[in-house]
Amino acid sequence: MSAATAAAVRRLCAAGDVRSALAVLARGAKSGDAALDVAACTALVHGFCRSGDVAEARRVFDVMPSMGVAPNEVTYTALIHGYFVHGHRETGFALFEEMRRGGIEPNLYTYNCLIGEWCRTGEFERARELFDEMPVKGVMRNVVSYNTLIAGLCRHGKLKDAAQLLEVMRREGIRPSLVTFNLLIDSYGKSGKMSNALHFFNQMKAAGFPPSAVTYNAVIAGFCRVRDMARAIRAFSDMKERGLAPTKVTYTILIDAFAKENEMDRALEMFSEMEKTGLEVDVHTYGVLLHALCMEGKMKDARKLFQSMDLKGVKPNNVIYDMMIYGYGREGSSYKALKLIKEMRKSGLFPNVASYGLMIRLLCSDGKCQEAEALVDDMVRAGLPASETICKILLDAKARMESISDFSFT
C-alpha cells in the first residue's frame, strides 16, 4: 500500500468514515499496492468497532494475513476492546488467548482493557492477577491501570481495598489524578461514610487538585444521603464561591433530597434557581418533584408542574404519567386518572401494571364496570398480564352491579 493510500485510510477512519476507508483500501489492494500498512488496517478494525460493526472489524482482521499484514498488539487490543464494549466478552477473552498463543505480548492498553472487563463483572482475582503480571512482563502500570482497578473495587463496595491501592500507587511513584480522588470521594459518600469522603477530599486539595463540579456533586450527594442538609448546602455555597457553576446534576441532587425531607418549599426554590441559571430541566428533574408532590397528595401543585412541562418542551415519559395516575388514584379521582391514561395512550405510551390495576380498582369501586373492562382489554393488548386479582375485582364489581339492578326491580 502506498504511503498516500495508507494515510487516506487512517484519515477517513479518524473522521468516522470507515466505509470510504475500506473502499480506498480495496482499490489499493486491487491496483497491486505492495507492503500493506498495519497501522491503516488497525485503524479500520478500530473504526468498525467504534461504529458498532464488530463483525466487519473481525472480517478485516481475518483477511490481514492473506494480504501480507500480521495483526500486532494494537490491532488485537482494538478488536478485544470492541468485543467487550458490544457484549461479546467471551469472544474477546478467546482472542486474547489467541494473541498470546501467537507470541504477541499484550501492551499497556491491552492490560488496562482486560482489567476493566474483569472489574466490570466483579472478578477481582482475575483483574489483580493481570495487574500484578504487568511489571513482571516489563509493562509499566500507569494512572489508568490503577484508576480502572480502583473504580471496579469502588463499584462493588470494596472501599478498603480501593483505598489501599491508592497507597500502593503512591509507593510506585505514580501520582493519583483528579479521577482517582473523585472515585474514592463518590464511593465513600454513597456508602454514607462522609468522614472518609472528606479525608480524600482534603487529600485531593493537598495534592494540588482543585475540586471539580463532579467532586462537589459527590460531596453534596453524600451529605444528602446521610440527611445532613446543612452541610450539603454549605458545600453547595462553597462550590459557587470557588467559581464553579452548579450543574443539572447538582440541582437535581438537592431537589431530590429536599423533597425526601418533605421540604417542598426548599425543593421548589432549587428548581426555580435551576431554571433561572438557564440549565435545561429534564424529565428526570421533573420526575423527582412530581413524585414528592404525588406522594404528599398535593395534586393541584403536581398538575400545575406537569402542565408546565409541555410549555418547556419536555415530554412526559411513562414514569411521569404513572406517578400522576398513582397520585390521582390515591385521592380517588378516577376521572382525572382515566383521562391521563387516555392521553398517555394517544402519545404511544403504555401505563405499567400497577397503574392499570389501580385504575381498574377505582373504576370498579365507582361502579364503572364498562370502563374497567375496557381497561383490562387495553392492558392485554399492550401485552401486560391481567392478574387473577384484577379479574376477580372486575367480576365481583359486575356481580354487585347485577344484584343492585335485580334489587331495584323487586
N, C-alpha and C positions, 0 to 999 in steps of 0.2 A: 504494500500500500504506500502510495506516495505520501510525503510529509503533508502536502496540501490536503489530500483526502482525509488523512487521519485527523488533522486539525479541524476540518469541516465537521467530521463525525463528533468529535469532542465538543465543539461549539454548539452544534444542534442539540446534543444531549443535555448540555448545561442549560440550554434555553427551554428544555422540556419537550422538544420536537423529536421524539425518538423514532417515529415512523419515517420522517425525512432522513434522519441519520442512518437508519437501516437501508433505505433506498440508495444513499450515497455509498455505503459500504458494499452493497450488492453490485452497483455499477463498477466500483473499483475492482472487485474480485473478478467480474466478467471481462474487464478490459486487460486483465493479466497483471495487475499491480503485484509486485513481489514484497516480501518481508512485511507481512501484516503486523500492525501495531497492537500490542496487548493493551495499551492504555485506551485506545479507541474502542476495542471490543469490551473492555471492562466498563467503559462509560456507557455503552449500550446496555449491558447487563444491569448496571445501577439504574439507568434511566427507565428501563422497563419495570424494574422492581418498584421504583418510586411512583410510576403511573398505575401500579396495581396489576400489571400483566406479568405475573411471575412465570407463567408457562412459556411466554415468549422469551423472557430472560433466560430460562433454562435451555431453550432451543439454541439461542446464540452461544451460550456457554458450551453446549454439547458439540456444536459444529466448529468451535475454535481449533481443536487439534487437527481436524481434517484440512484446515486452512493454513496449517503450519504454525499455529499460535498456541502455546501452552498457557492455560489459566495460571495466574500467580496468586499469592496470598491475598492480594487486594480484590481480585476477581471472585475468589471463593468467599471472602468476607461479605462482599456486596450481595451475593446470592443467598448466603446464610441469613444475613440480616433481612433480606426480602422475604424469605420463608417465615421467619419469626414474626415480622410485622403483620403478615397476612394469614397468620394462624396455622402455618404448616410446620410446627416446631419439630416434630419427629423427622421430617424430611431435612430440616436444617441441621439437626444433630447428626443425621446419617451422612450429610455432605461434609460435615466437619471431620468425621471419622475417615471418610474417603480422602479428604485432603491430607490427613496425617499418614495414611497408608501410602499415599503417593510421594511422601517425603517432603511435603511442603509445610514448613513450620508456620504456626499462627503468629500474626503480629499483634501489636498493642490493641488495635481496633477489633481484631478477631476475639481476643480475650475479653475485652470490655463488652462486646456484643453478647458473648456466651454467658458471661457472669450476670449480665442484665436479664437474660432469659431465665436462668436458673432462679434468680432472685424473684422474678415476677410470680413464679409458682411456689415460692417459699422453700425451695430446695437448697438451703444454705450450705449444707455439707458439700454438695457438688460445686456450688459457686466458690466456696472457700478453697476447695481443692485446686481449682483453676487459678484463683487469686494467688495462692501460695506457690504455685508452679511457675508463675511469671518470672520472678528473679532467678530461679533455678535455670530457666531456659534463656536467660540473658535479656529478657524483655522488661524494661523499666516501667514500673507502675506509675501512673500519673494521677492527677486530682480526679479525673473522670472515673478511673478504676475504683478509687476509694468512695467517691460520691455514689456510684452505682450500687456498691455493696451496702453503704450506709442507708441509702434510700430504700433498698429492699428490706433491710432489717427494721427500719422505722415503720414501713408499711405493714409489717407483720407483727408489730408490737415488741420487738426485741431491742428496746431502747438502751438498755445497759450495754449490750454488745456493740451497738452503734456508737455509743459514747466512748467505749474502749478503743474502737477502731480509729477514732479521731486522734487519740494519743499515739497509736501506732503510726499513723500518718505523719504526725509531727516528728516522731523519733526518726522516721525515714527521711526527714528533711523536705517533705512535701508540704507546701503552705496550703492550709484549708482555704476554700473560696467562700464567697457570699452564699453560694448554693449549699455548701456543707453546713453552715450555721443555720440557714433557713430551714433545712431539713430537720435538724435537731430541735429548733425552737418550735416549729409547727407540730412535730410529733409529740413532744412533751406537753405542749398546750392542749392537743387533742386528748391526751390521757389525763388531763386535769392537774398535772404536776407543774404548776406555774413557777415554783421556786427553781426547778431545774431549767425551765424555759428561759427565765430571766438570767440564770447563770450563763447560759450560752449567748444570750442577747448582749450581756456585758462583755463576754469574751470576744464577741464579734467586733464590738466597738474598740476594745483594747488592741485588736489585731489590725485596726486601721480601716475597717469596713463600715461606712455609714449605713444605717438601716435603710432598707428599701421599702416601697409600698407593700411588697409581699411580706417582708419581715413584720411590719406593723399590723398587717391583716392577721397574721398568725398570732401575734401577741393579743390583739383585741379579741379575736375569736376564743383564745384560751381563757381570758378573763371572763368573757361572756359564758363560757362553758361552766365555770365554777361560780357563776352568778355574782361576780364582783363587778357590778356595772359602774361603780365609781372609778375603779382603776381602768376599766375599759375606756371610759370617756376621757380619763387623763391621758391614756396612750393615744387616743384619737386627737386630742388637743396638741399633744407633743408632736404628732405626725405633721399637723398643719403648721406648727411653729417652725419646724425644720424645713418648711417649704415644699413638703411632699403633698401633692393633691390626693385626697381620698378617692378611691376608685369605686366602681359599681359594686365590687365585692365588699369593700369596707362598709358602705352604707347598708347593704343587704344583711351583713352580719349583725349590725347594730339594730336594724329594724326588726329582724327576727328575734333577737334577744329581748328587746323591749316588749315585743308582742307576747313572748312567752312569760314575761314577768307581769303581764296584764297592765302594762304601762302604755296603753294605746295612744295617749296624747303625745308621749315622747317618740313613739314609733312613727306617728304621722308627721311629727316635726322633722324627723330624719328624712322621711320620704319627701317632704316639701323642700328641704335643703338640697337633697339629691337632684330634684328637678331644676332648682334654681341654678345649680352649678353647670347645667347643660348636659349632664350624663344621661345616657339612654336608659330609661327604666324598662327593664324587660319583663317577660311573662313570669319569670321566677320571683322577682321582687314583688310584683302584684300578688302572686300566689301566697307569699309569706303573710302579707297584710290581710288578704281575703280570708285565709284560713283562720287567723286570730279573730277577725270580726264575726265570722260564721260560728265559731266555737263559743263566742260570748253572746251569740244571739242578737248581735247588732246588725240586723239585716237591711235596715234603711241605709246605714253607712256603707255596708257591703255592696248594695245595689248601686249606690252613687259611684263608688270606686270602680265597680265592674263596668258601668256605662262609660266612665272616663277612659277606659282602655281603648275603646273604639275611636274616641276623639284624638288619642295619641298614636293611633295606627298600630296598636298592639293587639294581636288576635288572641282571644282566649283559647286555651288548649283543653284537652279532656279533663285534666286535673282541676282547672279553674271551674269549669262547668259542674263537675262532680261536687266540688266544695259548696257552690251556690245551691245546688239541688239539696245537698245534705242540710244546709242552713235553713232553707225554706221548709224542708221536711220536718226538722226539729220543732219548728214553730207551728206546724200543722197547715201550712199554706200550700195545699195540694195544687191549686190552680196555677200559682206562680211557678212552682217546681215543674209542673207538666208543660207549661209554656216554655221553660228553659230547655226541657228535653226536646221539644219540637224544634226550637231554634238551633239546638245542637245538631240534630239530625239533618237539618237543612244545610248546615255547614259541612256535612260529610263526616261528622264525628259521632262516636258511639259512647253512651254512658257506660260506666262499669257495672258489674253485677250488683254491688251494694246500692248504687243509685236506682237501678231498676227495681230491686227488692223493696227499697224504702218507699218508692212511689206507688208500687202495687199495693203495699200495705195501707198507705194513706188513702188511696182511692177506694179500696175495699172497705176501710173503716168509715168512709164518707158515703158508702152505698153506691159508688160509681163503678159497678162491676163491668160494664161495657168498655169503659176507658181502660180499666185494669187489664181486661182480657186482650185488648188491642196492644197494650204494652208487653204482655207476655209473648204475643205473636212477633212483635218487633224485636224483642230480645232474642228469640230463637232464630229469626232471620239474620241477626247480627252475629250468630254463631256462639252465643252465650248460653250456658245450660240453665234451664228453668228448674230450680231445685224442687224436691218434694214439698218442702216447707212453703214455697211460693205457690205451688199448685194447690196445696191444702188450704191456704189462706183464701185463694180465689174461690175454690169450691165451697168453703164454709160461708163466705160472703154471699154467694149465689143462693145457697140454701136458706140463709137468713132472709134475703130479699123475697124468696118464693114463699116462705112461711108468713111474712108480713103481708104479702099480696093475698094469700089464701085467707088470712085472718080478716082482712078488710072486706071480704065478700061474704063472711058468715054472719 
